[in-house]
Amino acid sequence: ELIVEFNADPAALSLISALYFYGTLLVLIPAGIILDNFSTRKIILVTSFLSLIGLVIFAVSTSIFGVGVGRFITGI
């Protein structure tokens, strides 16, 4: 459905899928440091809000770039 909606090729779709994991990879080490310094409740609240922002960007996006940004933020 994404290929049809955005008139994208399979390479663009695979990049969109990979951006989620790039975001996760970028935050792995800082996440451990953040978990040591802040309460888990606050971290879960912030990350849930960040995930919501990524989901909204992904849902309302009309371009491949916007979809990629939404997936990246969700991965973080």
PATIBA-362702 format. One line per 3 residues: for each residue x, y, z of N, C-alpha, C. Coordinates in steps of 0.05 Angstrom, whole numbers, plus 5000, padded with zeros to 4 digits. Layout:
X/Y/Z/X/Y/Z/X/Y/Z | ...
This chain:
5016/4976/5000/5000/5000/5000/5017/5025/5000 | 5040/5025/5014/5057/5048/5014/5069/5053/4987 | 5076/5032/4972/5088/5036/4946/5067/5050/4927
5043/5041/4929/5022/5053/4912/5016/5082/4921 | 5013/5086/4947/5006/5112/4958/5026/5134/4951 | 5052/5127/4954/5073/5147/4950/5087/5144/4924
5078/5126/4907/5090/5121/4881/5121/5117/4884 | 5127/5099/4902/5155/5093/4909/5164/5067/4898 | 5190/5064/4896/5202/5038/4887/5208/5022/4912
5215/4996/4909/5221/4979/4932/5245/4989/4948 | 5264/5002/4935/5287/5012/4950/5279/5034/4970 | 5261/5051/4962/5251/5072/4980/5235/5060/5003
5220/5040/4997/5204/5027/5018/5223/5013/5038 | 5244/5001/5028/5263/4988/5047/5278/5009/5063 | 5283/5032/5052/5296/5053/5068/5277/5063/5090
5252/5066/5084/5232/5074/5104/5232/5054/5127 | 5232/5028/5120/5232/5007/5140/5258/5008/5157 | 5280/5013/5144/5306/5013/5158/5309/5037/5176
5296/5059/5170/5299/5084/5186/5290/5079/5215 | 5271/5061/5219/5262/5054/5247/5286/5043/5262 | 5301/5025/5250/5323/5012/5263/5347/5031/5266
5351/5049/5247/5372/5069/5249/5366/5087/5274 | 5341/5095/5278/5334/5111/5301/5340/5095/5327 | 5333/5070/5327/5338/5053/5351/5368/5050/5356
5383/5046/5335/5412/5042/5338/5425/5068/5348 | 5415/5091/5340/5426/5116/5348/5423/5121/5378 | 5402/5110/5390/5396/5117/5418/5403/5095/5437
5414/5073/5429/5419/5051/5447/5437/5058/5470 | 5460/5069/5465/5479/5076/5486/5468/5099/5503 | 5458/5121/5491/5447/5142/5508/5423/5133/5525
5408/5114/5515/5385/5104/5530/5394/5091/5556 | 5416/5076/5555/5426/5064/5580/5435/5085/5600 | 5448/5106/5590/5457/5127/5608/5433/5142/5620
5413/5147/5603/5389/5161/5612/5374/5144/5633 | 5373/5118/5629/5360/5100/5648/5374/5101/5675 | 5400/5105/5675/5414/5106/5701/5409/5131/5716
5402/5153/5702/5401/5179/5714/5373/5189/5720 | 5353/5178/5707/5325/5189/5710/5307/5166/5718 | 5283/5173/5728/5264/5153/5736/5251/5140/5712
5245/5115/5714/5233/5100/5692/5206/5111/5684 | 5191/5121/5703/5164/5132/5696/5167/5156/5678 | 5186/5174/5683/5190/5198/5666/5200/5190/5638
5217/5170/5637/5228/5161/5612/5206/5149/5595 | 5189/5132/5607/5167/5120/5592/5148/5141/5582 | 5143/5161/5598/5125/5183/5589/5136/5198/5566
5162/5205/5567/5175/5220/5545/5176/5203/5520 | 5184/5178/5522/5186/5161/5498/5158/5154/5486 | 5138/5152/5503/5111/5148/5492/5102/5173/5476
5108/5196/5487/5101/5221/5473/5116/5223/5447 | 5142/5216/5447/5158/5217/5423/5148/5197/5402 | 5140/5174/5411/5128/5154/5393/5102/5164/5381
5086/5178/5397/5061/5189/5387/5067/5210/5366 | 5087/5227/5370/5094/5247/5350/5102/5234/5324 | 5119/5213/5326/5128/5199/5302/5104/5186/5287
5085/5176/5302/5062/5163/5290/5045/5184/5275 | 5041/5207/5288/5025/5228/5275/5039/5238/5249 | 5065/5242/5251/5080/5250/5227/5077/5229/5205
5079/5204/5212/5077/5183/5193/5049/5182/5181 | 5029/5187/5197/5001/5185/5188/4993/5208/5170 | 5002/5232/5175/4993/5255/5159/5012/5262/5136
5034/5247/5134/5054/5254/5114/5044/5248/5086 | 5052/5266/5067/5045/5262/5039/5069/5257/5022 | 5092/5254/5034/5117/5250/5019/5133/5227/5032
5151/5217/5016/5169/5196/5026/5186/5206/5049 | 5195/5231/5046/5212/5243/5067/5197/5245/5094 | 5173/5253/5093/5157/5255/5118/5152/5228/5131
5147/5208/5114/5143/5181/5124/5169/5171/5137 | 5192/5177/5125/5217/5169/5136/5223/5182/5163 | 5217/5208/5165/5221/5223/5190/5203/5211/5212
5178/5205/5205/5161/5193/5225/5170/5166/5235 | 5180/5150/5216/5191/5123/5224/5216/5127/5241 | 5233/5146/5234/5258/5150/5249/5251/5159/5278
5233/5177/5281/5225/5187/5308/5212/5164/5324 | 5196/5148/5311/5184/5125/5325/5206/5106/5334 | 5227/5102/5318/5249/5085/5325/5265/5095/5349
5267/5121/5351/5280/5133/5374/5265/5126/5399
